[in-house]
Amino acid sequence: MVKRLTCILLALAGNAYACEPAPPARIDIDANSYYTDQHHSVIDPVLRAKNIANTKPVEDFLAQVARDANGGDAACALTWLSSWAGQKALLGKMSSEQAYYVRKWTLGGMALSYARVQQQATPSQRAAIESWFKALADATVAHSDAKKGGRNNHYYWEGLAVTAVGGVTGDQRYLDWGRKVLQHALGQMEPDGALPAEMERAAKALHYQVYAATPLALMASILDVHDTRLDTLVAFTVAASADPSGIAKRTGFEQEPVGSREVTVFYNRHEGKPPVAGKALWQPRLGGALDVPNPLEHLK
């Protein structure tokens, strides 16, 4: 098993290469929304392309750190993280709500990747990186707590980012905040497992049900929470992914097909259930290789 997991990591990371210097840190984040309808389900391709171009340096940084942390070059991952930490990256001006979204996704992904290489960090690297993560977590909590109104998938991804920081720093206040987010999400869930805010996303309701359930499943594992409501959430999400007709009837919109294995890969490991077969999953915002357990997860 260990040999197989190592092979997966190496395959995902690619061939060995020299560690290039970290790119200049991005202090500010310039990002924009790209949906054009009230349900936030119809994408304007021009606005989408603009957002991708503006956030590419941050996304590229996160992707490279994930590759290095997942079997590429741990020392390089730590060097890059230390470089941006020393420059207080991502703590400047946020141009829009979308910019705050990018920051919390990036923070979560960096903390989860860092968990894979933390034991190889020098004391000075640990101090710099973890202090920076705490500053980013504090900024995430402050922005989140200042918001009014409904809570949707973005709140859950904020919860995951802050929980991951708690996991790598051992700071209980971040773990407690993440637990609050998880309990809020499960508390607002409908009895059948649907997340109400995600059901309002028209043709993307299924997509966002899966997208919202994913950070909740990983948070539950990091926090070692077993809850029958989470069981219901995952069961609904998996069933809807296999047969979207129920959500189509519920919303009045045909649903875009989407798989649910990003949810079950974390949930099944935590609950001691067999893994669901499929191609290897890779997502830098979730720490890279999803099929290889993250050190922060609690495995049954």
C-alpha positions as CSV (number, residue, x, y, z in Angstrom):
1,M,0.0,0.0,0.0
2,V,2.8,2.5,0.9
3,K,4.6,1.7,-2.3
4,R,1.4,2.3,-4.3
5,L,0.7,5.6,-2.6
6,T,4.3,6.7,-3.3
7,C,3.9,5.9,-6.9
8,I,0.7,8.0,-7.1
9,L,2.4,10.9,-5.6
10,L,5.4,10.7,-7.9
11,A,3.2,10.3,-10.9
12,L,1.2,13.4,-10.0
13,A,4.2,15.4,-9.2
14,G,6.0,14.7,-12.4
15,N,9.7,14.3,-13.0
16,A,12.2,15.8,-10.7
17,Y,13.5,19.3,-11.4
18,A,15.6,22.0,-9.9
19,C,13.7,24.3,-7.5
20,E,13.2,27.6,-9.1
21,P,13.1,30.8,-7.0
22,A,9.6,31.6,-5.7
23,P,7.8,34.2,-7.8
24,P,7.3,37.6,-6.3
25,A,4.6,37.5,-3.7
26,R,1.1,38.8,-4.5
27,I,0.1,41.1,-1.7
28,D,-3.2,42.2,-3.2
29,I,-5.7,40.0,-5.0
30,D,-7.6,41.4,-8.0
31,A,-10.5,39.1,-8.9
32,N,-14.0,39.6,-10.3
33,S,-17.4,37.8,-10.4
34,Y,-18.4,36.2,-13.7
35,Y,-22.0,35.1,-13.2
36,T,-24.7,37.1,-15.0
37,D,-28.0,35.8,-13.5
38,Q,-29.7,36.0,-10.1
39,H,-29.0,32.3,-9.4
40,H,-25.3,32.8,-10.1
41,S,-25.5,29.9,-12.6
42,V,-24.8,31.5,-16.0
43,I,-21.2,32.3,-16.7
44,D,-20.0,35.3,-18.8
45,P,-17.0,33.8,-20.7
46,V,-15.3,37.2,-21.0
47,L,-15.6,38.0,-17.3
48,R,-14.5,34.4,-16.5
49,A,-11.4,34.8,-18.7
50,K,-10.5,38.1,-17.0
51,N,-10.8,36.5,-13.6
52,I,-8.6,33.6,-14.6
53,A,-6.0,35.9,-16.0
54,N,-5.9,38.1,-12.9
55,T,-5.7,35.3,-10.4
56,K,-3.3,33.1,-12.4
57,P,-0.2,34.0,-10.4
58,V,-1.8,33.0,-7.1
59,E,-3.3,29.8,-8.6
60,D,0.0,28.9,-10.2
61,F,1.8,29.4,-6.9
62,L,-0.7,27.2,-5.1
63,A,-0.5,24.5,-7.8
64,Q,3.4,24.4,-7.6
65,V,3.4,24.2,-3.8
66,A,1.0,21.3,-4.0
67,R,3.1,19.5,-6.6
68,D,6.2,19.9,-4.5
69,A,4.5,18.9,-1.3
70,N,3.1,15.8,-2.9
71,G,6.3,14.0,-3.6
72,G,8.0,16.6,-5.9
73,D,10.4,18.5,-3.7
74,A,9.4,19.1,-0.1
75,A,12.3,21.5,0.5
76,C,11.1,23.6,-2.5
77,A,7.6,23.7,-1.2
78,L,8.8,25.0,2.1
79,T,11.1,27.5,0.5
80,W,8.3,28.9,-1.6
81,L,5.9,29.1,1.3
82,S,8.6,30.8,3.4
83,S,9.2,33.3,0.7
84,W,5.6,34.4,0.5
85,A,5.3,34.3,4.2
86,G,8.2,36.7,4.6
87,Q,6.5,39.1,2.2
88,K,3.1,38.9,3.9
89,A,1.5,37.7,0.7
90,L,-2.3,37.9,0.2
91,L,-2.7,40.3,3.2
92,G,-3.2,43.4,1.1
93,K,-6.2,44.9,-0.7
94,M,-9.0,42.5,-1.8
95,S,-10.7,44.0,-4.9
96,S,-14.0,42.2,-4.4
97,E,-15.8,39.3,-2.7
98,Q,-14.3,37.1,-5.4
99,A,-10.9,38.1,-4.2
100,Y,-11.8,37.0,-0.6
101,Y,-12.9,33.7,-2.2
102,V,-9.5,33.3,-3.9
103,R,-7.7,34.0,-0.6
104,K,-9.6,31.4,1.5
105,W,-9.2,28.7,-1.2
106,T,-5.5,29.5,-1.4
107,L,-5.1,29.4,2.3
108,G,-6.8,26.1,2.7
109,G,-4.8,24.5,-0.1
110,M,-1.5,25.9,1.2
111,A,-2.2,24.7,4.8
112,L,-3.2,21.2,3.6
113,S,-0.1,20.9,1.4
114,Y,2.1,22.2,4.2
115,A,0.7,19.4,6.4
116,R,2.4,16.9,4.1
117,V,5.9,18.5,4.5
118,Q,5.6,20.2,7.9
119,Q,7.9,17.7,9.6
120,Q,10.7,18.6,7.2
121,A,10.5,22.3,7.9
122,T,13.3,24.0,9.8
123,P,12.3,25.9,13.0
124,S,12.6,29.2,11.2
125,Q,10.5,28.0,8.3
126,R,7.8,26.7,10.7
127,A,7.7,30.0,12.6
128,A,7.4,32.1,9.5
129,I,4.9,29.9,7.6
130,E,2.7,29.2,10.6
131,S,2.7,32.9,11.7
132,W,1.6,33.9,8.2
133,F,-1.1,31.2,8.1
134,K,-2.5,32.5,11.4
135,A,-2.6,36.1,10.0
136,L,-4.5,34.8,6.9
137,A,-6.8,32.8,9.1
138,D,-7.5,35.8,11.3
139,A,-8.3,37.9,8.2
140,T,-10.6,35.1,6.9
141,V,-12.5,34.9,10.2
142,A,-12.8,38.7,10.4
143,H,-14.2,39.0,6.9
144,S,-16.5,36.0,7.4
145,D,-17.9,37.1,10.7
146,A,-18.6,40.6,9.3
147,K,-20.8,39.3,6.6
148,K,-24.6,39.2,7.1
149,G,-27.3,37.1,5.6
150,G,-27.3,33.5,4.3
151,R,-24.3,31.1,4.5
152,N,-23.4,28.9,1.6
153,N,-20.5,26.9,0.2
154,H,-18.1,29.9,0.7
155,Y,-18.6,29.8,4.4
156,Y,-17.8,26.1,4.4
157,W,-14.6,26.6,2.4
158,E,-13.7,29.4,4.9
159,G,-14.3,26.8,7.6
160,L,-12.0,24.3,6.0
161,A,-9.2,26.9,5.5
162,V,-9.3,28.0,9.1
163,T,-9.6,24.4,10.3
164,A,-6.5,23.4,8.3
165,V,-4.6,26.2,9.9
166,G,-5.7,25.0,13.3
167,G,-4.5,21.5,12.3
168,V,-1.0,22.6,11.3
169,T,-0.5,25.1,14.1
170,G,-2.2,23.3,16.9
171,D,-4.1,26.5,17.7
172,Q,-7.4,25.5,19.3
173,R,-9.3,28.7,18.5
174,Y,-9.1,28.0,14.7
175,L,-10.3,24.4,15.3
176,D,-13.2,25.7,17.4
177,W,-14.1,28.2,14.7
178,G,-14.1,25.5,12.1
179,R,-16.3,23.3,14.3
180,K,-18.8,26.1,14.5
181,V,-18.9,26.4,10.7
182,L,-19.4,22.6,10.4
183,Q,-22.2,22.6,12.9
184,H,-23.9,25.6,11.3
185,A,-23.8,23.8,7.9
186,L,-25.3,20.6,9.2
187,G,-27.9,22.6,11.2
188,Q,-29.2,24.4,8.1
189,M,-29.3,21.3,6.0
190,E,-32.7,20.1,4.9
191,P,-33.9,16.7,6.4
192,D,-33.1,14.8,3.2
193,G,-29.5,16.1,3.0
194,A,-29.9,19.0,0.6
195,L,-28.1,22.3,1.4
196,P,-30.7,25.0,0.8
197,A,-28.4,27.8,-0.5
198,E,-27.0,25.4,-3.1
199,M,-30.5,24.3,-4.2
200,E,-31.0,27.9,-5.3
201,R,-28.3,27.7,-8.0
202,A,-30.6,26.6,-10.8
203,A,-28.8,24.4,-13.3
204,K,-25.7,24.4,-11.1
205,A,-27.6,23.2,-7.9
206,L,-26.1,19.7,-8.1
207,H,-22.6,21.1,-8.9
208,Y,-22.8,23.3,-5.8
209,Q,-24.2,20.6,-3.6
210,V,-21.1,18.6,-4.3
211,Y,-18.9,21.6,-4.0
212,A,-20.3,22.5,-0.6
213,A,-20.3,19.0,0.7
214,T,-16.6,18.4,-0.1
215,P,-15.0,20.8,2.5
216,L,-17.6,19.7,5.1
217,A,-16.5,16.0,4.6
218,L,-12.8,17.0,5.0
219,M,-13.5,19.3,7.9
220,A,-15.3,16.5,9.7
221,S,-12.3,14.2,9.2
222,I,-9.8,16.8,10.5
223,L,-12.0,17.6,13.5
224,D,-12.8,13.9,13.9
225,V,-16.5,14.6,14.0
226,H,-18.9,11.7,13.4
227,D,-22.5,12.9,12.9
228,T,-25.6,11.2,11.4
229,R,-26.4,14.5,9.7
230,L,-23.2,14.3,7.7
231,D,-24.1,10.7,6.8
232,T,-27.4,12.0,5.4
233,L,-25.6,14.9,3.5
234,V,-23.2,12.5,1.9
235,A,-25.9,9.9,1.0
236,F,-28.0,12.6,-0.6
237,T,-25.1,14.1,-2.5
238,V,-23.9,10.7,-3.9
239,A,-27.5,9.7,-4.9
240,A,-28.1,13.0,-6.6
241,S,-24.8,12.7,-8.5
242,A,-25.8,9.3,-9.7
243,D,-29.4,10.4,-10.6
244,P,-29.8,14.2,-10.9
245,S,-33.5,13.9,-11.8
246,G,-34.6,14.6,-8.2
247,I,-32.7,17.9,-8.0
248,A,-34.0,18.7,-11.5
249,K,-37.6,18.4,-10.3
250,R,-36.8,20.3,-7.2
251,T,-35.2,23.3,-9.0
252,G,-37.0,23.2,-12.3
253,F,-33.7,23.1,-14.1
254,E,-31.9,20.2,-15.8
255,Q,-28.6,19.6,-13.9
256,E,-25.1,19.5,-15.2
257,P,-23.6,16.1,-14.5
258,V,-21.0,16.0,-11.8
259,G,-19.3,13.2,-9.8
260,S,-19.2,13.0,-6.1
261,R,-16.0,11.2,-5.4
262,E,-14.3,14.3,-4.0
263,V,-16.8,14.0,-1.2
264,T,-16.6,10.3,-0.6
265,V,-12.8,10.1,-0.7
266,F,-12.6,12.0,2.6
267,Y,-15.9,10.7,4.1
268,N,-15.2,7.0,3.4
269,R,-11.7,7.1,4.9
270,H,-13.0,8.8,8.0
271,E,-15.9,6.4,8.4
272,G,-13.8,3.3,7.6
273,K,-15.8,2.6,4.4
274,P,-14.2,1.1,1.2
275,P,-13.0,3.7,-1.3
276,V,-15.0,4.4,-4.4
277,A,-13.1,3.4,-7.6
278,G,-12.1,6.0,-10.1
279,K,-9.2,7.9,-11.6
280,A,-6.8,9.6,-9.2
281,L,-8.1,12.9,-7.9
282,W,-6.0,16.0,-7.8
283,Q,-7.0,19.4,-6.4
284,P,-4.5,22.0,-5.1
285,R,-7.2,23.7,-3.1
286,L,-7.5,20.5,-1.1
287,G,-3.8,19.8,-0.7
288,G,-3.0,18.0,-4.0
289,A,-3.5,14.2,-4.2
290,L,-6.9,13.5,-2.7
291,D,-6.5,9.7,-2.8
292,V,-3.4,9.9,-0.5
293,P,-4.6,10.7,3.1
294,N,-3.6,14.0,4.4
295,P,-1.7,14.0,7.7
296,L,-4.5,16.1,9.2
297,E,-7.2,13.5,8.5
298,H,-8.4,11.1,11.1
299,L,-8.6,7.6,9.5
300,K,-10.7,4.8,10.8
